[in-house]
Amino acid sequence: MKTILFGFCPLIFSSGGSQSMKKKPFGWIALAAAVFLFYSPSASPECLAQQQYTVWRSCIVATTEELYRDYLNYQYLRDYEARDRFIIENYPNVTLLEEGTVVYLLKTTYDGLAKIRPKGKTATYWVDRDALI
């Protein structure tokens, strides 16, 4: 077997004496697999950051998923005093995001939460996915 370098891609040929040389496709398949695995845009988090959304109603956001889930627990229990105290005690990690804010979607979870980054800011927040349009 001979290996020939052709434009950064190894092509593997089998020599069968006087027979014509036959290409073996696994050199090209290996290259395609390497390109897919190492240069796939789905592998980088910046790929999702290109999706822009707008906050359609003012909503509470938190810097960590755990803080946001704690906030949701108070909200679902309708314990508004505890919810308000939680927001005050955890400010600025739990804050209000204004209606109409343009955000980039970074990550979503199976249960409807989204990690976002407001346009022009470096901080990331967790929010209910339904708050974005």
C-alpha positions in Angstrom: 0.0 0.0 0.0 1.2 3.5 -0.8 0.1 6.7 1.0 0.0 9.8 -1.1 -0.3 13.3 0.4 -2.8 15.2 -1.7 -3.7 18.7 -0.4 -3.4 17.8 3.3 -5.5 14.7 2.9 -4.0 11.2 2.7 -5.3 9.1 -0.1 -4.7 5.5 0.2 -4.3 3.4 -2.9 -3.7 -0.3 -3.3 -1.3 -1.4 -6.0 -2.3 -4.6 -7.7 0.6 -5.1 -10.1 -0.6 -4.3 -13.6 -4.1 -3.5 -12.4 -5.2 0.0 -12.3 -4.9 1.6 -8.9 -8.1 1.6 -6.9 -9.0 4.4 -4.4 -9.9 3.4 -0.9 -12.4 6.0 0.5 -11.5 5.7 4.2 -8.9 8.4 3.9 -11.6 10.9 2.9 -13.9 9.6 5.5 -11.3 10.0 8.2 -10.7 13.6 7.0 -14.4 14.4 7.0 -14.8 12.9 10.5 -11.9 14.9 11.8 -13.3 18.2 10.4 -16.7 17.4 11.8 -15.4 16.6 15.3 -12.8 19.4 15.6 -14.3 22.2 13.6 -18.0 21.7 14.1 -19.8 24.9 15.0 -22.1 23.0 17.4 -19.1 22.2 19.5 -18.5 25.8 20.4 -20.7 27.8 22.8 -20.3 30.9 20.6 -22.5 29.2 18.0 -25.6 29.5 20.2 -24.7 33.0 21.3 -25.6 34.2 17.8 -29.3 33.7 18.4 -30.8 37.0 19.5 -34.1 37.3 21.4 -36.0 40.1 23.1 -37.4 40.1 26.6 -41.1 40.6 26.1 -42.0 41.3 29.7 -39.9 42.5 32.7 -38.7 39.5 34.6 -36.4 38.5 37.5 -33.1 36.9 36.5 -30.3 35.3 38.5 -26.6 34.8 37.9 -26.7 31.1 38.7 -29.2 28.4 37.9 -29.4 27.4 41.6 -30.4 31.0 42.6 -33.0 31.2 39.9 -34.5 27.8 41.0 -34.6 29.1 44.6 -36.5 32.2 43.3 -38.9 30.0 41.4 -39.7 27.9 44.5 -40.8 31.0 46.4 -42.8 32.2 43.3 -44.6 28.8 42.8 -45.4 28.6 46.5 -46.9 32.2 46.3 -44.9 33.1 49.3 -44.4 36.7 48.1 -42.8 38.0 51.3 -40.1 35.4 51.2 -39.7 36.0 47.5 -39.2 39.7 48.0 -36.8 39.2 50.9 -34.8 36.7 48.8 -34.5 39.2 45.9 -33.3 41.9 48.3 -30.8 39.7 50.1 -29.3 38.3 46.9 -29.1 41.6 44.9 -27.2 42.1 42.5 -27.1 38.3 41.8 -30.9 38.3 41.5 -32.1 41.4 39.6 -34.8 42.7 37.2 -34.3 42.6 33.5 -36.3 45.2 31.7 -38.9 44.6 28.9 -37.5 45.0 25.4 -33.9 44.1 26.4 -32.1 42.3 23.5 -30.3 39.2 24.7 -28.2 36.3 23.3 -29.3 32.8 24.1 -26.4 30.7 25.4 -28.0 27.6 26.8 -31.4 26.0 27.5 -32.5 23.3 29.9 -35.1 20.5 29.4 -37.4 22.2 31.9 -37.7 25.6 30.3 -34.8 27.7 31.7 -32.4 29.6 29.6 -29.0 31.1 30.1 -28.7 34.5 28.5 -26.4 37.4 28.0 -27.8 40.9 27.5 -26.4 42.6 24.4 -23.4 44.8 25.3 -22.8 43.2 28.7 -20.5 40.4 29.9 -22.7 39.1 32.7 -24.8 36.0 32.1 -28.2 35.3 33.7 -30.7 32.5 34.1 -34.3 33.2 33.1 -37.5 31.4 32.2 -37.4 30.6 28.5 -41.0 31.8 28.0 -39.9 35.4 28.8 -38.0 35.5 25.5 -39.4 36.1 22.0 
